Amino acid sequence: MANPRTIARLQERIRERASHCLLFELNDPRASFITITRVELAHDFSYAKIFYSVLGGEADKSKAEHMLKSAAGFIQRQVARVLDTRRVPHMHWVFDGSTEQAADMDRLIHEARARDRAINPALGLENEFAKPREDQPSPAEAAEAAKAAAEDEESDEPEEE
């Protein structure tokens, strides 16, 4: 079994070289907007899963997948040039949907925060996840203080008869 540092180093070299091939050496217009997100290398160096993401719709994903399958041999030969190993891992391309999931999660968070501000306008637009400064109250504390001050003003007014 290989050292985990060695595996991590080779994974990074594979990622860098495959990215370089996609950017500069392939003259295929379908290679645009492809990002290699990570590489998982088997402990015996027999195969490597290369995870990629594509900017665009379903048609762009399909085109990128077909392009990567057709260019797999060329990219594998280019990667073999920079690896100092006895065997060259077989490249397996896997679509990585984590960027889409992150965008969806970000959209949901923004929608939830907008609904919270609609329910309680005292929250304001500042970031409630940021650490408040010690000399200033948090938005929730400021809202409670404003509410208490309004109640005090109502009780201080003299009643007219």
Secondary structure, DSSP 8 states (H G I E B T S, - for coil): ---HHHHHHHHHHHHHHHHHIIIII---GGGTTEEEEEEEE-TTSSEEEEEEEESS-HHHHHHHHHHHHHTHHHHHHHHHHH--SSS--EEEEEE-THHHHHHHHHHHHHHHHHHHHHH-GGG-SS-TTS---TTS--HHHHHHHHHHHHHHHHHHS----
